[in-house]
Amino acid sequence: MAADTVNFRDFSQPRKRIIFKIDPDEFEAFPAVPVDAMQELAALGSKFSGIDETDPEKVTGALAAIKEAVDTMLLPESAELFKKRMAKYAHNPIDIGQFMQVFQWLSEVYANRPPASPATSSPSSKRGRSGTGSTATTKPAASKRSTSLSRTSSTSSTTGS
């Protein structure tokens, strides 16, 4: 019967919700990003440098890359709110420094790397921002991805990163 034995290993991983806060708003990222999307995010990250350029085409490309990154990493409801707060004339806007902190942190979370020290992780940290966020450590519902940003008593535990 040993010849009939099949080696088996389950590579499933428990997924944790990824939640961060900017001012009063909480945003939720997808608990994991597919390999192809990670490759796209890496390519998008190289386009962000165009935001400092004077060439309008490079700036436009950088802004489009930022919006694409937001759509790739955040659940739809969170992505819409995030983009609304990045828009021209937004009340309580998200600035480029905050976006870069979020992008770097989420990239590190998705790559399973420990986050960089906040003191050296972004230009915004020089203005007194800590660069830290919080993550809820409960599993999302198996039947669908949750887009609710409200917390319940079972998801209120947070950890700093």
C-alpha positions as a Markdown table, in Angstrom:
| # | Residue | x | y | z |
|---|---|---|---|---|
| 1 | Met | 0.0 | 0.0 | 0.0 |
| 2 | Ala | 3.0 | 2.3 | 0.4 |
| 3 | Ala | 3.0 | 2.7 | -3.4 |
| 4 | Asp | -0.5 | 4.1 | -3.3 |
| 5 | Thr | 0.5 | 6.9 | -0.8 |
| 6 | Val | 0.5 | 10.4 | -2.2 |
| 7 | Asn | 2.6 | 13.1 | -0.6 |
| 8 | Phe | 0.4 | 16.0 | 0.3 |
| 9 | Arg | 1.1 | 19.5 | 1.6 |
| 10 | Asp | -1.4 | 22.3 | 2.1 |
| 11 | Phe | 0.1 | 25.7 | 1.1 |
| 12 | Ser | -2.9 | 27.7 | 2.2 |
| 13 | Gln | -2.1 | 30.6 | 4.3 |
| 14 | Pro | -4.3 | 32.4 | 6.8 |
| 15 | Arg | -5.0 | 35.9 | 5.6 |
| 16 | Lys | -5.2 | 38.9 | 8.0 |
| 17 | Arg | -7.1 | 42.1 | 7.3 |
| 18 | Ile | -4.9 | 45.0 | 6.5 |
| 19 | Ile | -6.2 | 48.3 | 7.9 |
| 20 | Phe | -4.6 | 51.7 | 8.2 |
| 21 | Lys | -5.7 | 55.1 | 9.2 |
| 22 | Ile | -5.1 | 58.6 | 7.8 |
| 23 | Asp | -6.7 | 61.3 | 9.9 |
| 24 | Pro | -10.3 | 60.2 | 10.7 |
| 25 | Asp | -10.6 | 57.7 | 7.9 |
| 26 | Glu | -9.7 | 54.0 | 8.0 |
| 27 | Phe | -8.8 | 52.2 | 4.8 |
| 28 | Glu | -8.6 | 48.5 | 4.1 |
| 29 | Ala | -6.2 | 46.8 | 1.7 |
| 30 | Phe | -6.6 | 43.4 | 0.1 |
| 31 | Pro | -5.2 | 40.8 | 2.4 |
| 32 | Ala | -2.9 | 39.5 | -0.4 |
| 33 | Val | -1.9 | 40.6 | -3.9 |
| 34 | Pro | -1.4 | 38.1 | -6.7 |
| 35 | Val | 2.1 | 37.6 | -8.1 |
| 36 | Asp | 1.3 | 39.4 | -11.3 |
| 37 | Ala | -0.1 | 42.4 | -9.4 |
| 38 | Met | 3.1 | 42.6 | -7.3 |
| 39 | Gln | 5.1 | 42.8 | -10.4 |
| 40 | Glu | 2.9 | 45.6 | -11.7 |
| 41 | Leu | 3.2 | 47.4 | -8.4 |
| 42 | Ala | 7.0 | 47.2 | -8.6 |
| 43 | Ala | 6.8 | 48.7 | -12.1 |
| 44 | Leu | 4.4 | 51.4 | -10.9 |
| 45 | Gly | 6.7 | 52.3 | -8.0 |
| 46 | Ser | 9.4 | 53.3 | -10.5 |
| 47 | Lys | 7.0 | 55.7 | -12.2 |
| 48 | Phe | 6.3 | 57.6 | -8.9 |
| 49 | Ser | 9.6 | 59.5 | -9.3 |
| 50 | Gly | 8.0 | 61.4 | -12.1 |
| 51 | Ile | 6.0 | 63.4 | -9.6 |
| 52 | Asp | 9.0 | 65.5 | -8.9 |
| 53 | Glu | 9.6 | 66.3 | -12.6 |
| 54 | Thr | 8.8 | 69.4 | -14.5 |
| 55 | Asp | 7.8 | 67.5 | -17.6 |
| 56 | Pro | 4.0 | 67.4 | -17.6 |
| 57 | Glu | 3.9 | 64.0 | -19.3 |
| 58 | Lys | 6.1 | 62.5 | -16.5 |
| 59 | Val | 3.9 | 64.1 | -13.8 |
| 60 | Thr | 0.7 | 62.8 | -15.5 |
| 61 | Gly | 2.2 | 59.3 | -15.8 |
| 62 | Ala | 3.2 | 59.4 | -12.1 |
| 63 | Leu | -0.3 | 60.5 | -11.0 |
| 64 | Ala | -1.9 | 57.7 | -13.2 |
| 65 | Ala | 0.5 | 55.2 | -11.6 |
| 66 | Ile | -0.5 | 56.3 | -8.1 |
| 67 | Lys | -4.2 | 55.9 | -8.9 |
| 68 | Glu | -3.5 | 52.4 | -10.4 |
| 69 | Ala | -1.6 | 51.4 | -7.3 |
| 70 | Val | -4.4 | 52.5 | -5.1 |
| 71 | Asp | -6.9 | 50.4 | -7.1 |
| 72 | Thr | -4.6 | 47.4 | -7.0 |
| 73 | Met | -3.9 | 47.5 | -3.2 |
| 74 | Leu | -7.1 | 48.8 | -1.6 |
| 75 | Leu | -10.6 | 47.3 | -1.5 |
| 76 | Pro | -13.0 | 49.2 | -3.8 |
| 77 | Glu | -14.7 | 51.3 | -1.1 |
| 78 | Ser | -11.4 | 52.3 | 0.4 |
| 79 | Ala | -9.8 | 53.0 | -3.0 |
| 80 | Glu | -12.7 | 55.4 | -3.9 |
| 81 | Leu | -12.3 | 57.3 | -0.6 |
| 82 | Phe | -8.5 | 57.4 | -0.9 |
| 83 | Lys | -8.7 | 58.8 | -4.5 |
| 84 | Lys | -11.4 | 61.2 | -3.4 |
| 85 | Arg | -9.1 | 62.6 | -0.7 |
| 86 | Met | -6.2 | 62.8 | -3.2 |
| 87 | Ala | -8.3 | 64.8 | -5.7 |
| 88 | Lys | -7.9 | 68.5 | -6.5 |
| 89 | Tyr | -9.8 | 70.7 | -4.0 |
| 90 | Ala | -10.3 | 67.7 | -1.6 |
| 91 | His | -11.3 | 68.6 | 1.9 |
| 92 | Asn | -8.6 | 67.2 | 4.2 |
| 93 | Pro | -6.4 | 65.9 | 1.3 |
| 94 | Ile | -4.0 | 63.0 | 1.3 |
| 95 | Asp | -0.7 | 64.4 | 0.2 |
| 96 | Ile | 2.1 | 62.7 | -1.8 |
| 97 | Gly | 4.1 | 62.1 | 1.3 |
| 98 | Gln | 1.3 | 60.2 | 3.0 |
| 99 | Phe | 0.7 | 58.2 | -0.2 |
| 100 | Met | 4.3 | 57.2 | -0.4 |
| 101 | Gln | 4.3 | 56.1 | 3.3 |
| 102 | Val | 1.2 | 53.9 | 2.6 |
| 103 | Phe | 2.6 | 52.5 | -0.6 |
| 104 | Gln | 6.0 | 51.6 | 1.1 |
| 105 | Trp | 4.3 | 50.1 | 4.1 |
| 106 | Leu | 1.8 | 48.0 | 2.0 |
| 107 | Ser | 4.6 | 46.8 | -0.3 |
| 108 | Glu | 6.6 | 45.6 | 2.8 |
| 109 | Val | 3.5 | 43.9 | 4.2 |
| 110 | Tyr | 2.8 | 42.1 | 0.9 |
| 111 | Ala | 6.4 | 41.1 | 0.6 |
| 112 | Asn | 6.4 | 39.8 | 4.2 |
| 113 | Arg | 9.3 | 42.1 | 5.1 |
| 114 | Pro | 9.4 | 43.9 | 8.4 |
| 115 | Pro | 8.5 | 47.6 | 7.9 |
| 116 | Ala | 11.4 | 50.1 | 7.6 |
| 117 | Ser | 12.1 | 52.4 | 10.5 |
| 118 | Pro | 9.6 | 55.3 | 10.4 |
| 119 | Ala | 12.4 | 57.8 | 10.9 |
| 120 | Thr | 14.0 | 56.8 | 7.6 |
| 121 | Ser | 11.0 | 55.5 | 5.7 |
| 122 | Ser | 9.7 | 58.6 | 4.1 |
| 123 | Pro | 10.1 | 62.3 | 3.6 |
| 124 | Ser | 6.9 | 62.9 | 5.6 |
| 125 | Ser | 8.6 | 61.5 | 8.7 |
| 126 | Lys | 10.7 | 64.7 | 8.9 |
| 127 | Arg | 7.5 | 66.7 | 9.5 |
| 128 | Gly | 6.6 | 64.7 | 12.6 |
| 129 | Arg | 4.5 | 61.9 | 11.1 |
| 130 | Ser | 5.2 | 58.5 | 12.7 |
| 131 | Gly | 4.7 | 56.4 | 9.6 |
| 132 | Thr | 3.0 | 53.8 | 11.7 |
| 133 | Gly | -0.4 | 52.2 | 11.1 |
| 134 | Ser | -2.6 | 49.6 | 12.6 |
| 135 | Thr | -3.7 | 46.2 | 11.4 |
| 136 | Ala | -6.6 | 44.2 | 12.6 |
| 137 | Thr | -5.6 | 40.6 | 13.1 |
| 138 | Thr | -8.8 | 38.8 | 12.3 |
| 139 | Lys | -9.5 | 36.7 | 9.3 |
| 140 | Pro | -11.9 | 38.2 | 6.7 |
| 141 | Ala | -15.1 | 36.3 | 5.9 |
| 142 | Ala | -14.3 | 33.3 | 3.7 |
| 143 | Ser | -17.4 | 33.9 | 1.4 |
| 144 | Lys | -16.5 | 37.4 | 0.3 |
| 145 | Arg | -14.0 | 40.2 | 0.7 |
| 146 | Ser | -15.3 | 42.6 | 3.2 |
| 147 | Thr | -15.6 | 46.3 | 2.2 |
| 148 | Ser | -16.9 | 47.5 | 5.5 |
| 149 | Leu | -14.7 | 49.9 | 7.3 |
| 150 | Ser | -16.5 | 49.7 | 10.6 |
| 151 | Arg | -15.0 | 47.7 | 13.3 |
| 152 | Thr | -16.8 | 45.3 | 15.6 |
| 153 | Ser | -15.7 | 44.2 | 19.0 |
| 154 | Ser | -14.0 | 41.1 | 17.5 |
| 155 | Thr | -11.8 | 43.2 | 15.1 |
| 156 | Ser | -10.9 | 46.0 | 17.5 |
| 157 | Ser | -7.5 | 44.7 | 18.5 |
| 158 | Thr | -4.8 | 46.6 | 16.7 |
| 159 | Thr | -1.0 | 46.4 | 16.7 |
| 160 | Gly | 1.4 | 49.2 | 15.7 |
| 161 | Ser | 3.9 | 48.4 | 13.0 |
